[in-house]
Amino acid sequence: MHLVRLKFPPGEVARAALVLMGLAIGAYLLWRVQEVLLLMLLAILLATSIEPVVNVLR
C-alpha cells in the first residue's frame, strides 16, 4: 500500500479554517434570528397585500 502525503502551506490551512469558522458562525446567527426574519417577511407581505385597500379608503 502506497501512502500519499499532502503538504499544504500554513497560510492556506489558516484561510480554510477561517472560512469554515465564518460559515459556522453565519449559520448559527441565521438559526438564532430565523423567527425574527420570518416575522419581518410576514409583515412585509401583509403590508403589501393591504396597501390597495388603504389607498382606496383614503
mmCIF file of the N, C-alpha and C atoms, coordinates in Angstrom:
data_MODEL
# 
_entry.id   MODEL 
# 
loop_
_atom_site.group_PDB 
_atom_site.id 
_atom_site.type_symbol 
_atom_site.label_atom_id 
_atom_site.label_alt_id 
_atom_site.label_comp_id 
_atom_site.label_asym_id 
_atom_site.label_entity_id 
_atom_site.label_seq_id 
_atom_site.pdbx_PDB_ins_code 
_atom_site.Cartn_x 
_atom_site.Cartn_y 
_atom_site.Cartn_z 
_atom_site.occupancy 
_atom_site.B_iso_or_equiv 
_atom_site.pdbx_formal_charge 
_atom_site.auth_seq_id 
_atom_site.auth_comp_id 
_atom_site.auth_asym_id 
_atom_site.auth_atom_id 
_atom_site.pdbx_PDB_model_num 
ATOM 1   N N  . MET A 1 1  ? 0.843   -1.181 0.000  1.00 0.00 ? 1  MET A N  1 
ATOM 2   C CA . MET A 1 1  ? 0.000   0.000  0.000  1.00 0.00 ? 1  MET A CA 1 
ATOM 3   C C  . MET A 1 1  ? 0.886   1.241  0.000  1.00 0.00 ? 1  MET A C  1 
ATOM 4   N N  . HIS A 1 2  ? 0.563   2.176  -0.858 1.00 0.00 ? 2  HIS A N  1 
ATOM 5   C CA . HIS A 1 2  ? 1.377   3.370  -1.016 1.00 0.00 ? 2  HIS A CA 1 
ATOM 6   C C  . HIS A 1 2  ? 0.651   4.570  -0.408 1.00 0.00 ? 2  HIS A C  1 
ATOM 7   N N  . LEU A 1 3  ? 1.298   5.251  0.525  1.00 0.00 ? 3  LEU A N  1 
ATOM 8   C CA . LEU A 1 3  ? 0.699   6.418  1.170  1.00 0.00 ? 3  LEU A CA 1 
ATOM 9   C C  . LEU A 1 3  ? 1.060   7.683  0.410  1.00 0.00 ? 3  LEU A C  1 
ATOM 10  N N  . VAL A 1 4  ? 0.105   8.567  0.293  1.00 0.00 ? 4  VAL A N  1 
ATOM 11  C CA . VAL A 1 4  ? 0.335   9.852  -0.360 1.00 0.00 ? 4  VAL A CA 1 
ATOM 12  C C  . VAL A 1 4  ? 0.290   10.931 0.709  1.00 0.00 ? 4  VAL A C  1 
ATOM 13  N N  . ARG A 1 5  ? 1.332   11.716 0.793  1.00 0.00 ? 5  ARG A N  1 
ATOM 14  C CA . ARG A 1 5  ? 1.378   12.798 1.777  1.00 0.00 ? 5  ARG A CA 1 
ATOM 15  C C  . ARG A 1 5  ? 1.058   14.116 1.074  1.00 0.00 ? 5  ARG A C  1 
ATOM 16  N N  . LEU A 1 6  ? 0.114   14.831 1.643  1.00 0.00 ? 6  LEU A N  1 
ATOM 17  C CA . LEU A 1 6  ? -0.255  16.130 1.099  1.00 0.00 ? 6  LEU A CA 1 
ATOM 18  C C  . LEU A 1 6  ? 0.377   17.210 1.953  1.00 0.00 ? 6  LEU A C  1 
ATOM 19  N N  . LYS A 1 7  ? 0.929   18.199 1.307  1.00 0.00 ? 7  LYS A N  1 
ATOM 20  C CA . LYS A 1 7  ? 1.527   19.316 2.041  1.00 0.00 ? 7  LYS A CA 1 
ATOM 21  C C  . LYS A 1 7  ? 0.790   20.591 1.658  1.00 0.00 ? 7  LYS A C  1 
ATOM 22  N N  . PHE A 1 8  ? 0.208   21.226 2.664  1.00 0.00 ? 8  PHE A N  1 
ATOM 23  C CA . PHE A 1 8  ? -0.489  22.487 2.453  1.00 0.00 ? 8  PHE A CA 1 
ATOM 24  C C  . PHE A 1 8  ? 0.270   23.583 3.176  1.00 0.00 ? 8  PHE A C  1 
ATOM 25  N N  . PRO A 1 9  ? 0.426   24.730 2.544  1.00 0.00 ? 9  PRO A N  1 
ATOM 26  C CA . PRO A 1 9  ? 1.084   25.847 3.224  1.00 0.00 ? 9  PRO A CA 1 
ATOM 27  C C  . PRO A 1 9  ? 0.256   26.297 4.427  1.00 0.00 ? 9  PRO A C  1 
ATOM 28  N N  . PRO A 1 10 ? 0.915   26.762 5.488  1.00 0.00 ? 10 PRO A N  1 
ATOM 29  C CA . PRO A 1 10 ? 0.186   27.196 6.690  1.00 0.00 ? 10 PRO A CA 1 
ATOM 30  C C  . PRO A 1 10 ? -0.838  28.290 6.407  1.00 0.00 ? 10 PRO A C  1 
ATOM 31  N N  . GLY A 1 11 ? -0.547  29.181 5.497  1.00 0.00 ? 11 GLY A N  1 
ATOM 32  C CA . GLY A 1 11 ? -1.496  30.247 5.161  1.00 0.00 ? 11 GLY A CA 1 
ATOM 33  C C  . GLY A 1 11 ? -2.778  29.699 4.567  1.00 0.00 ? 11 GLY A C  1 
ATOM 34  N N  . GLU A 1 12 ? -2.646  28.684 3.738  1.00 0.00 ? 12 GLU A N  1 
ATOM 35  C CA . GLU A 1 12 ? -3.827  28.075 3.116  1.00 0.00 ? 12 GLU A CA 1 
ATOM 36  C C  . GLU A 1 12 ? -4.677  27.343 4.155  1.00 0.00 ? 12 GLU A C  1 
ATOM 37  N N  . VAL A 1 13 ? -4.031  26.680 5.089  1.00 0.00 ? 13 VAL A N  1 
ATOM 38  C CA . VAL A 1 13 ? -4.751  25.989 6.163  1.00 0.00 ? 13 VAL A CA 1 
ATOM 39  C C  . VAL A 1 13 ? -5.473  27.000 7.043  1.00 0.00 ? 13 VAL A C  1 
ATOM 40  N N  . ALA A 1 14 ? -4.792  28.099 7.379  1.00 0.00 ? 14 ALA A N  1 
ATOM 41  C CA . ALA A 1 14 ? -5.409  29.135 8.217  1.00 0.00 ? 14 ALA A CA 1 
ATOM 42  C C  . ALA A 1 14 ? -6.599  29.760 7.500  1.00 0.00 ? 14 ALA A C  1 
ATOM 43  N N  . ARG A 1 15 ? -6.467  30.031 6.211  1.00 0.00 ? 15 ARG A N  1 
ATOM 44  C CA . ARG A 1 15 ? -7.563  30.618 5.444  1.00 0.00 ? 15 ARG A CA 1 
ATOM 45  C C  . ARG A 1 15 ? -8.760  29.673 5.399  1.00 0.00 ? 15 ARG A C  1 
ATOM 46  N N  . ALA A 1 16 ? -8.517  28.397 5.179  1.00 0.00 ? 16 ALA A N  1 
ATOM 47  C CA . ALA A 1 16 ? -9.611  27.420 5.148  1.00 0.00 ? 16 ALA A CA 1 
ATOM 48  C C  . ALA A 1 16 ? -10.294 27.327 6.508  1.00 0.00 ? 16 ALA A C  1 
ATOM 49  N N  . ALA A 1 17 ? -9.499  27.370 7.582  1.00 0.00 ? 17 ALA A N  1 
ATOM 50  C CA . ALA A 1 17 ? -10.082 27.313 8.928  1.00 0.00 ? 17 ALA A CA 1 
ATOM 51  C C  . ALA A 1 17 ? -10.936 28.543 9.192  1.00 0.00 ? 17 ALA A C  1 
ATOM 52  N N  . LEU A 1 18 ? -10.473 29.720 8.780  1.00 0.00 ? 18 LEU A N  1 
ATOM 53  C CA . LEU A 1 18 ? -11.246 30.948 8.983  1.00 0.00 ? 18 LEU A CA 1 
ATOM 54  C C  . LEU A 1 18 ? -12.536 30.936 8.174  1.00 0.00 ? 18 LEU A C  1 
ATOM 55  N N  . VAL A 1 19 ? -12.480 30.426 6.956  1.00 0.00 ? 19 VAL A N  1 
ATOM 56  C CA . VAL A 1 19 ? -13.688 30.341 6.132  1.00 0.00 ? 19 VAL A CA 1 
ATOM 57  C C  . VAL A 1 19 ? -14.700 29.402 6.780  1.00 0.00 ? 19 VAL A C  1 
ATOM 58  N N  . LEU A 1 20 ? -14.239 28.254 7.257  1.00 0.00 ? 20 LEU A N  1 
ATOM 59  C CA . LEU A 1 20 ? -15.149 27.312 7.913  1.00 0.00 ? 20 LEU A CA 1 
ATOM 60  C C  . LEU A 1 20 ? -15.741 27.901 9.187  1.00 0.00 ? 20 LEU A C  1 
ATOM 61  N N  . MET A 1 21 ? -14.921 28.613 9.960  1.00 0.00 ? 21 MET A N  1 
ATOM 62  C CA . MET A 1 21 ? -15.437 29.244 11.176 1.00 0.00 ? 21 MET A CA 1 
ATOM 63  C C  . MET A 1 21 ? -16.454 30.323 10.829 1.00 0.00 ? 21 MET A C  1 
ATOM 64  N N  . GLY A 1 22 ? -16.190 31.091 9.779  1.00 0.00 ? 22 GLY A N  1 
ATOM 65  C CA . GLY A 1 22 ? -17.132 32.122 9.351  1.00 0.00 ? 22 GLY A CA 1 
ATOM 66  C C  . GLY A 1 22 ? -18.459 31.531 8.905  1.00 0.00 ? 22 GLY A C  1 
ATOM 67  N N  . LEU A 1 23 ? -18.404 30.444 8.154  1.00 0.00 ? 23 LEU A N  1 
ATOM 68  C CA . LEU A 1 23 ? -19.635 29.784 7.722  1.00 0.00 ? 23 LEU A CA 1 
ATOM 69  C C  . LEU A 1 23 ? -20.415 29.234 8.910  1.00 0.00 ? 23 LEU A C  1 
ATOM 70  N N  . ALA A 1 24 ? -19.709 28.657 9.868  1.00 0.00 ? 24 ALA A N  1 
ATOM 71  C CA . ALA A 1 24 ? -20.384 28.111 11.049 1.00 0.00 ? 24 ALA A CA 1 
ATOM 72  C C  . ALA A 1 24 ? -21.036 29.220 11.864 1.00 0.00 ? 24 ALA A C  1 
ATOM 73  N N  . ILE A 1 25 ? -20.341 30.331 12.042 1.00 0.00 ? 25 ILE A N  1 
ATOM 74  C CA . ILE A 1 25 ? -20.904 31.457 12.801 1.00 0.00 ? 25 ILE A CA 1 
ATOM 75  C C  . ILE A 1 25 ? -22.102 32.042 12.062 1.00 0.00 ? 25 ILE A C  1 
ATOM 76  N N  . GLY A 1 26 ? -21.995 32.174 10.741 1.00 0.00 ? 26 GLY A N  1 
ATOM 77  C CA . GLY A 1 26 ? -23.114 32.685 9.951  1.00 0.00 ? 26 GLY A CA 1 
ATOM 78  C C  . GLY A 1 26 ? -24.340 31.791 10.044 1.00 0.00 ? 26 GLY A C  1 
ATOM 79  N N  . ALA A 1 27 ? -24.138 30.481 9.973  1.00 0.00 ? 27 ALA A N  1 
ATOM 80  C CA . ALA A 1 27 ? -25.262 29.548 10.091 1.00 0.00 ? 27 ALA A CA 1 
ATOM 81  C C  . ALA A 1 27 ? -25.885 29.629 11.478 1.00 0.00 ? 27 ALA A C  1 
ATOM 82  N N  . TYR A 1 28 ? -25.056 29.761 12.504 1.00 0.00 ? 28 TYR A N  1 
ATOM 83  C CA . TYR A 1 28 ? -25.569 29.872 13.873 1.00 0.00 ? 28 TYR A CA 1 
ATOM 84  C C  . TYR A 1 28 ? -26.398 31.145 14.041 1.00 0.00 ? 28 TYR A C  1 
ATOM 85  N N  . LEU A 1 29 ? -25.896 32.259 13.509 1.00 0.00 ? 29 LEU A N  1 
ATOM 86  C CA . LEU A 1 29 ? -26.633 33.520 13.631 1.00 0.00 ? 29 LEU A CA 1 
ATOM 87  C C  . LEU A 1 29 ? -27.957 33.464 12.878 1.00 0.00 ? 29 LEU A C  1 
ATOM 88  N N  . LEU A 1 30 ? -27.956 32.873 11.688 1.00 0.00 ? 30 LEU A N  1 
ATOM 89  C CA . LEU A 1 30 ? -29.211 32.722 10.945 1.00 0.00 ? 30 LEU A CA 1 
ATOM 90  C C  . LEU A 1 30 ? -30.200 31.852 11.712 1.00 0.00 ? 30 LEU A C  1 
ATOM 91  N N  . TRP A 1 31 ? -29.706 30.821 12.367 1.00 0.00 ? 31 TRP A N  1 
ATOM 92  C CA . TRP A 1 31 ? -30.578 29.953 13.159 1.00 0.00 ? 31 TRP A CA 1 
ATOM 93  C C  . TRP A 1 31 ? -31.189 30.720 14.318 1.00 0.00 ? 31 TRP A C  1 
ATOM 94  N N  . ARG A 1 32 ? -30.402 31.602 14.938 1.00 0.00 ? 32 ARG A N  1 
ATOM 95  C CA . ARG A 1 32 ? -30.880 32.352 16.099 1.00 0.00 ? 32 ARG A CA 1 
ATOM 96  C C  . ARG A 1 32 ? -31.927 33.402 15.719 1.00 0.00 ? 32 ARG A C  1 
ATOM 97  N N  . VAL A 1 33 ? -31.831 33.993 14.532 1.00 0.00 ? 33 VAL A N  1 
ATOM 98  C CA . VAL A 1 33 ? -32.735 35.079 14.157 1.00 0.00 ? 33 VAL A CA 1 
ATOM 99  C C  . VAL A 1 33 ? -33.796 34.636 13.153 1.00 0.00 ? 33 VAL A C  1 
ATOM 100 N N  . GLN A 1 34 ? -33.970 33.338 12.971 1.00 0.00 ? 34 GLN A N  1 
ATOM 101 C CA . GLN A 1 34 ? -34.915 32.870 11.957 1.00 0.00 ? 34 GLN A CA 1 
ATOM 102 C C  . GLN A 1 34 ? -36.347 33.288 12.265 1.00 0.00 ? 34 GLN A C  1 
ATOM 103 N N  . GLU A 1 35 ? -36.723 33.328 13.536 1.00 0.00 ? 35 GLU A N  1 
ATOM 104 C CA . GLU A 1 35 ? -38.089 33.737 13.883 1.00 0.00 ? 35 GLU A CA 1 
ATOM 105 C C  . GLU A 1 35 ? -38.314 35.206 13.552 1.00 0.00 ? 35 GLU A C  1 
ATOM 106 N N  . VAL A 1 36 ? -37.322 36.033 13.837 1.00 0.00 ? 36 VAL A N  1 
ATOM 107 C CA . VAL A 1 36 ? -37.439 37.462 13.541 1.00 0.00 ? 36 VAL A CA 1 
ATOM 108 C C  . VAL A 1 36 ? -37.529 37.677 12.038 1.00 0.00 ? 36 VAL A C  1 
ATOM 109 N N  . LEU A 1 37 ? -36.704 36.962 11.280 1.00 0.00 ? 37 LEU A N  1 
ATOM 110 C CA . LEU A 1 37 ? -36.744 37.097 9.823  1.00 0.00 ? 37 LEU A CA 1 
ATOM 111 C C  . LEU A 1 37 ? -38.091 36.650 9.261  1.00 0.00 ? 37 LEU A C  1 
ATOM 112 N N  . LEU A 1 38 ? -38.651 35.586 9.804  1.00 0.00 ? 38 LEU A N  1 
ATOM 113 C CA . LEU A 1 38 ? -39.961 35.120 9.352  1.00 0.00 ? 38 LEU A CA 1 
ATOM 114 C C  . LEU A 1 38 ? -41.039 36.158 9.648  1.00 0.00 ? 38 LEU A C  1 
ATOM 115 N N  . LEU A 1 39 ? -41.005 36.740 10.846 1.00 0.00 ? 39 LEU A N  1 
ATOM 116 C CA . LEU A 1 39 ? -41.989 37.771 11.190 1.00 0.00 ? 39 LEU A CA 1 
ATOM 117 C C  . LEU A 1 39 ? -41.846 39.003 10.296 1.00 0.00 ? 39 LEU A C  1 
ATOM 118 N N  . MET A 1 40 ? -40.610 39.384 9.978  1.00 0.00 ? 40 MET A N  1 
ATOM 119 C CA . MET A 1 40 ? -40.404 40.526 9.079  1.00 0.00 ? 40 MET A CA 1 
ATOM 120 C C  . MET A 1 40 ? -40.965 40.231 7.694  1.00 0.00 ? 40 MET A C  1 
ATOM 121 N N  . LEU A 1 41 ? -40.746 39.025 7.195  1.00 0.00 ? 41 LEU A N  1 
ATOM 122 C CA . LEU A 1 41 ? -41.275 38.643 5.888  1.00 0.00 ? 41 LEU A CA 1 
ATOM 123 C C  . LEU A 1 41 ? -42.800 38.672 5.888  1.00 0.00 ? 41 LEU A C  1 
ATOM 124 N N  . LEU A 1 42 ? -43.407 38.139 6.943  1.00 0.00 ? 42 LEU A N  1 
ATOM 125 C CA . LEU A 1 42 ? -44.866 38.159 7.033  1.00 0.00 ? 42 LEU A CA 1 
ATOM 126 C C  . LEU A 1 42 ? -45.401 39.586 7.125  1.00 0.00 ? 42 LEU A C  1 
ATOM 127 N N  . ALA A 1 43 ? -44.715 40.455 7.853  1.00 0.00 ? 43 ALA A N  1 
ATOM 128 C CA . ALA A 1 43 ? -45.144 41.846 7.966  1.00 0.00 ? 43 ALA A CA 1 
ATOM 129 C C  . ALA A 1 43 ? -45.081 42.549 6.611  1.00 0.00 ? 43 ALA A C  1 
ATOM 130 N N  . ILE A 1 44 ? -44.031 42.298 5.854  1.00 0.00 ? 44 ILE A N  1 
ATOM 131 C CA . ILE A 1 44 ? -43.907 42.911 4.526  1.00 0.00 ? 44 ILE A CA 1 
ATOM 132 C C  . ILE A 1 44 ? -45.011 42.401 3.602  1.00 0.00 ? 44 ILE A C  1 
ATOM 133 N N  . LEU A 1 45 ? -45.280 41.104 3.645  1.00 0.00 ? 45 LEU A N  1 
ATOM 134 C CA . LEU A 1 45 ? -46.348 40.546 2.808  1.00 0.00 ? 45 LEU A CA 1 
ATOM 135 C C  . LEU A 1 45 ? -47.709 41.116 3.182  1.00 0.00 ? 45 LEU A C  1 
ATOM 136 N N  . LEU A 1 46 ? -47.979 41.241 4.470  1.00 0.00 ? 46 LEU A N  1 
ATOM 137 C CA . LEU A 1 46 ? -49.253 41.796 4.917  1.00 0.00 ? 46 LEU A CA 1 
ATOM 138 C C  . LEU A 1 46 ? -49.383 43.257 4.503  1.00 0.00 ? 46 LEU A C  1 
ATOM 139 N N  . ALA A 1 47 ? -48.331 44.032 4.697  1.00 0.00 ? 47 ALA A N  1 
ATOM 140 C CA . ALA A 1 47 ? -48.380 45.445 4.328  1.00 0.00 ? 47 ALA A CA 1 
ATOM 141 C C  . ALA A 1 47 ? -48.593 45.615 2.828  1.00 0.00 ? 47 ALA A C  1 
ATOM 142 N N  . THR A 1 48 ? -47.944 44.779 2.042  1.00 0.00 ? 48 THR A N  1 
ATOM 143 C CA . THR A 1 48 ? -48.105 44.855 0.591  1.00 0.00 ? 48 THR A CA 1 
ATOM 144 C C  . THR A 1 48 ? -49.514 44.452 0.168  1.00 0.00 ? 48 THR A C  1 
ATOM 145 N N  . SER A 1 49 ? -50.067 43.467 0.842  1.00 0.00 ? 49 SER A N  1 
ATOM 146 C CA . SER A 1 49 ? -51.391 42.988 0.433  1.00 0.00 ? 49 SER A CA 1 
ATOM 147 C C  . SER A 1 49 ? -52.513 43.955 0.811  1.00 0.00 ? 49 SER A C  1 
ATOM 148 N N  . ILE A 1 50 ? -52.369 44.723 1.886  1.00 0.00 ? 50 ILE A N  1 
ATOM 149 C CA . ILE A 1 50 ? -53.450 45.637 2.280  1.00 0.00 ? 50 ILE A CA 1 
ATOM 150 C C  . ILE A 1 50 ? -53.252 47.047 1.730  1.00 0.00 ? 50 ILE A C  1 
ATOM 151 N N  . GLU A 1 51 ? -52.160 47.294 1.042  1.00 0.00 ? 51 GLU A N  1 
ATOM 152 C CA . GLU A 1 51 ? -51.902 48.638 0.512  1.00 0.00 ? 51 GLU A CA 1 
ATOM 153 C C  . GLU A 1 51 ? -52.996 49.120 -0.439 1.00 0.00 ? 51 GLU A C  1 
ATOM 154 N N  . PRO A 1 52 ? -53.496 48.316 -1.385 1.00 0.00 ? 52 PRO A N  1 
ATOM 155 C CA . PRO A 1 52 ? -54.562 48.802 -2.269 1.00 0.00 ? 52 PRO A CA 1 
ATOM 156 C C  . PRO A 1 52 ? -55.826 49.199 -1.508 1.00 0.00 ? 52 PRO A C  1 
ATOM 157 N N  . VAL A 1 53 ? -56.181 48.452 -0.488 1.00 0.00 ? 53 VAL A N  1 
ATOM 158 C CA . VAL A 1 53 ? -57.372 48.777 0.302  1.00 0.00 ? 53 VAL A CA 1 
ATOM 159 C C  . VAL A 1 53 ? -57.169 50.099 1.033  1.00 0.00 ? 53 VAL A C  1 
ATOM 160 N N  . VAL A 1 54 ? -55.993 50.301 1.580  1.00 0.00 ? 54 VAL A N  1 
ATOM 161 C CA . VAL A 1 54 ? -55.689 51.548 2.286  1.00 0.00 ? 54 VAL A CA 1 
ATOM 162 C C  . VAL A 1 54 ? -55.758 52.726 1.320  1.00 0.00 ? 54 VAL A C  1 
ATOM 163 N N  . ASN A 1 55 ? -55.241 52.551 0.111  1.00 0.00 ? 55 ASN A N  1 
ATOM 164 C CA . ASN A 1 55 ? -55.283 53.637 -0.873 1.00 0.00 ? 55 ASN A CA 1 
ATOM 165 C C  . ASN A 1 55 ? -56.721 53.973 -1.273 1.00 0.00 ? 55 ASN A C  1 
ATOM 166 N N  . VAL A 1 56 ? -57.583 52.978 -1.381 1.00 0.00 ? 56 VAL A N  1 
ATOM 167 C CA . VAL A 1 56 ? -58.986 53.226 -1.727 1.00 0.00 ? 56 VAL A CA 1 
ATOM 168 C C  . VAL A 1 56 ? -59.684 53.976 -0.602 1.00 0.00 ? 56 VAL A C  1 
ATOM 169 N N  . LEU A 1 57 ? -59.395 53.630 0.629  1.00 0.00 ? 57 LEU A N  1 
ATOM 170 C CA . LEU A 1 57 ? -60.054 54.254 1.772  1.00 0.00 ? 57 LEU A CA 1 
ATOM 171 C C  . LEU A 1 57 ? -59.585 55.686 2.023  1.00 0.00 ? 57 LEU A C  1 
ATOM 172 N N  . ARG A 1 58 ? -58.494 56.093 1.444  1.00 0.00 ? 58 ARG A N  1 
ATOM 173 C CA . ARG A 1 58 ? -58.015 57.464 1.625  1.00 0.00 ? 58 ARG A CA 1 
ATOM 174 C C  . ARG A 1 58 ? -58.892 58.360 0.858  1.00 0.00 ? 58 ARG A C  1 
# 
